[in-house]
């Protein structure tokens, strides 16, 4: 028997998962389960309240009857889906995409981003992300040893008193440039507040990346849900294109967030390493749902799905935001996606209201979220979860609502939210 000392704590977790605060999702779900107002109207997480379109559902059901669709797919993805994506996106990129070398399929957009970080980030490398950020970015960057550097988007100057376009959330480019160091390897760009970055803003980001030879990870999962002109950063110049990985999601495109089918598009010198990392992470992705996503892209244009999808989501957004206009609560009018940020500075929470300790110690938006769930019966996400503690003050008066729900659910939420009127000062 070995003479080495017996391990005293065999269940000590690794640092990468130890010491984490209770996450926002479990706090919201805990409150939702305990609320006396049932059933809760959940407008927190961005899952859809309705099924994918019938032509995509039918394709998934048909795929399950095929032997090859129930076995492993090639690690880079099913050829039919890669071809469908290349055909669908080539017109947007202004060139013919090679489905074999410039497209790779991943198990959802999130695993695609993890694969990108795993492919290019090593210990000590830095990745710049914008606040508010998608919370999964942080662990995805830190897993391979990267260090996260943050640059906040600044809210509209009058965001607490008047409704304004999400375009008014602004990036301080001088601060962005100062954040770049010799260790900066990547910049992760996304759509956290319903803002669609203008061509001029994207050009500035791209030029900084070209100047410093920094890879761009462009999270464009809402690329079919934009309400203003939308520019893909990879199309701005050949120099920017060679540095850019574009992330997409069938879950967002086809109302199927549980399918976990995503992809990355980029030039071959980038894609081959992302695909290699993906192979080591999960080998391959769900075969029948890849096949269904391929059919979706093959048929969506001829069925008018993209235009109808955008129209329906815009109508849902306008329908839901009517309640804020009634209550006099300002919001950031989204340019894309299905989230809306509402400023609740005017909402006065009762001074003697009892919050559990794990909520009381968090910023004001957590208390607002808890109060809405417990007293109003509507769940919303506190956005300071997507900020560093230093910059949480930027969003502590906001709550984020997802409108990708059935219209009757939106109407129920509006009816309940009208009860906030007595707390508004």
ChimeraX attribute file (.defattr): number of C-alpha atoms within 10 A of each C-alpha:
attribute: neighborCount
match mode: 1-to-1
recipient: residues
	/A:1	3
	/A:2	5
	/A:3	5
	/A:4	6
	/A:5	6
	/A:6	8
	/A:7	7
	/A:8	7
	/A:9	7
	/A:10	7
	/A:11	7
	/A:12	8
	/A:13	10
	/A:14	8
	/A:15	8
	/A:16	11
	/A:17	9
	/A:18	9
	/A:19	9
	/A:20	8
	/A:21	7
	/A:22	10
	/A:23	10
	/A:24	19
	/A:25	14
	/A:26	10
	/A:27	16
	/A:28	21
	/A:29	16
	/A:30	13
	/A:31	20
	/A:32	23
	/A:33	14
	/A:34	12
	/A:35	20
	/A:36	14
	/A:37	16
	/A:38	14
	/A:39	11
	/A:40	20
	/A:41	21
	/A:42	25
	/A:43	23
	/A:44	22
	/A:45	17
	/A:46	18
	/A:47	18
	/A:48	21
	/A:49	15
	/A:50	11
	/A:51	11
	/A:52	18
	/A:53	15
	/A:54	10
	/A:55	14
	/A:56	24
	/A:57	19
	/A:58	14
	/A:59	19
	/A:60	22
	/A:61	13
	/A:62	14
	/A:63	19
	/A:64	16
	/A:65	11
	/A:66	11
	/A:67	9
	/A:68	12
	/A:69	20
	/A:70	14
	/A:71	11
	/A:72	15
	/A:73	19
	/A:74	14
	/A:75	18
	/A:76	25
	/A:77	28
	/A:78	22
	/A:79	18
	/A:80	17
	/A:81	25
	/A:82	25
	/A:83	19
	/A:84	18
	/A:85	24
	/A:86	22
	/A:87	17
	/A:88	16
	/A:89	16
	/A:90	13
	/A:91	11
	/A:92	13
	/A:93	17
	/A:94	9
	/A:95	11
	/A:96	13
	/A:97	22
	/A:98	18
	/A:99	20
	/A:100	16
	/A:101	18
	/A:102	20
	/A:103	27
	/A:104	27
	/A:105	31
	/A:106	34
	/A:107	23
	/A:108	23
	/A:109	24
	/A:110	22
	/A:111	21
	/A:112	26
	/A:113	29
	/A:114	23
	/A:115	26
	/A:116	27
	/A:117	26
	/A:118	24
	/A:119	19
	/A:120	17
	/A:121	22
	/A:122	17
	/A:123	11
	/A:124	15
	/A:125	20
	/A:126	24
	/A:127	28
	/A:128	21
	/A:129	22
	/A:130	21
	/A:131	25
	/A:132	25
	/A:133	25
	/A:134	16
	/A:135	13
	/A:136	13
	/A:137	18
	/A:138	17
	/A:139	15
	/A:140	19
	/A:141	23
	/A:142	22
	/A:143	17
	/A:144	18
	/A:145	18
	/A:146	24
	/A:147	20
	/A:148	19
	/A:149	17
	/A:150	19
	/A:151	22
	/A:152	21
	/A:153	19
	/A:154	15
	/A:155	19
	/A:156	18
	/A:157	11
	/A:158	11
	/A:159	22
	/A:160	19
	/A:161	16
	/A:162	15
	/A:163	19
	/A:164	19
	/A:165	15
	/A:166	24
	/A:167	18
	/A:168	17
	/A:169	20
	/A:170	15
	/A:171	18
	/A:172	11
	/A:173	14
	/A:174	8
	/A:175	12
	/A:176	18
	/A:177	14
	/A:178	9
	/A:179	15
	/A:180	20
	/A:181	11
	/A:182	10
	/A:183	13
	/A:184	23
	/A:185	23
	/A:186	25
	/A:187	23
	/A:188	18
	/A:189	20
	/A:190	23
	/A:191	21
	/A:192	20
	/A:193	26
	/A:194	24
	/A:195	22
	/A:196	26
	/A:197	23
	/A:198	15
	/A:199	15
	/A:200	11
	/A:201	15
	/A:202	18
	/A:203	18
	/A:204	12
	/A:205	20
	/A:206	26
	/A:207	17
	/A:208	17
	/A:209	23
	/A:210	17
	/A:211	10
	/A:212	15
	/A:213	18
	/A:214	22
	/A:215	24
	/A:216	26
	/A:217	25
	/A:218	22
	/A:219	20
	/A:220	19
	/A:221	21
	/A:222	21
	/A:223	19
	/A:224	18
	/A:225	23
	/A:226	20
	/A:227	16
	/A:228	12
	/A:229	11
	/A:230	16
	/A:231	18
	/A:232	17
	/A:233	26
	/A:234	26
	/A:235	15
	/A:236	17
	/A:237	12
	/A:238	10
	/A:239	16
	/A:240	23
	/A:241	21
	/A:242	18
	/A:243	21
	/A:244	26
	/A:245	27
	/A:246	22
	/A:247	25
	/A:248	28
	/A:249	29
	/A:250	26
	/A:251	22
	/A:252	27
	/A:253	21
	/A:254	23
	/A:255	20
	/A:256	22
	/A:257	17
	/A:258	12
	/A:259	20
	/A:260	20
	/A:261	27
	/A:262	26
	/A:263	27
	/A:264	29
	/A:265	26
	/A:266	24
	/A:267	19
	/A:268	15
	/A:269	12
	/A:270	21
	/A:271	22
	/A:272	19
	/A:273	16
	/A:274	27
	/A:275	26
	/A:276	18
	/A:277	20
	/A:278	27
	/A:279	17
	/A:280	12
	/A:281	15
	/A:282	13
	/A:283	18
	/A:284	20
	/A:285	25
	/A:286	21
	/A:287	21
	/A:288	26
	/A:289	25
	/A:290	30
	/A:291	23
	/A:292	25
	/A:293	28
	/A:294	24
	/A:295	20
	/A:296	27
	/A:297	24
	/A:298	18
	/A:299	15
	/A:300	18
	/A:301	12
	/A:302	9
	/A:303	12
	/A:304	10
	/A:305	17
	/A:306	17
	/A:307	13
	/A:308	11
	/A:309	17
	/A:310	17
	/A:311	15
	/A:312	14
	/A:313	20
	/A:314	20
	/A:315	14
	/A:316	19
	/A:317	22
	/A:318	14
	/A:319	15
	/A:320	20
	/A:321	20
	/A:322	12
	/A:323	18
	/A:324	18
	/A:325	13
	/A:326	10
	/A:327	15
	/A:328	16
	/A:329	22
	/A:330	23
	/A:331	25
	/A:332	25
	/A:333	22
	/A:334	24
	/A:335	24
	/A:336	26
	/A:337	28
	/A:338	23
	/A:339	23
	/A:340	25
	/A:341	25
	/A:342	22
	/A:343	24
	/A:344	22
	/A:345	19
	/A:346	15
	/A:347	16
	/A:348	13
	/A:349	14
	/A:350	9
	/A:351	6
	/A:352	6
	/A:353	8
	/A:354	11
	/A:355	13
	/A:356	9
	/A:357	8
	/A:358	11
	/A:359	19
	/A:360	13
	/A:361	11
	/A:362	16
	/A:363	19
	/A:364	23
	/A:365	27
	/A:366	28
	/A:367	22
	/A:368	23
	/A:369	24
	/A:370	28
	/A:371	21
	/A:372	21
	/A:373	27
	/A:374	19
	/A:375	15
	/A:376	22
	/A:377	24
	/A:378	27
	/A:379	27
	/A:380	25
	/A:381	26
	/A:382	28
	/A:383	26
	/A:384	26
	/A:385	22
	/A:386	21
	/A:387	22
	/A:388	15
	/A:389	11
	/A:390	7
	/A:391	17
	/A:392	21
	/A:393	14
	/A:394	17
	/A:395	24
	/A:396	23
	/A:397	25
	/A:398	28
	/A:399	24
	/A:400	22
	/A:401	22
	/A:402	24
	/A:403	30
	/A:404	23
	/A:405	19
	/A:406	12
	/A:407	15
	/A:408	9
	/A:409	17
	/A:410	22
	/A:411	14
	/A:412	13
	/A:413	21
	/A:414	19
	/A:415	12
	/A:416	18
	/A:417	18
	/A:418	14
	/A:419	14
	/A:420	15
	/A:421	13
	/A:422	10
	/A:423	11
	/A:424	15
	/A:425	8
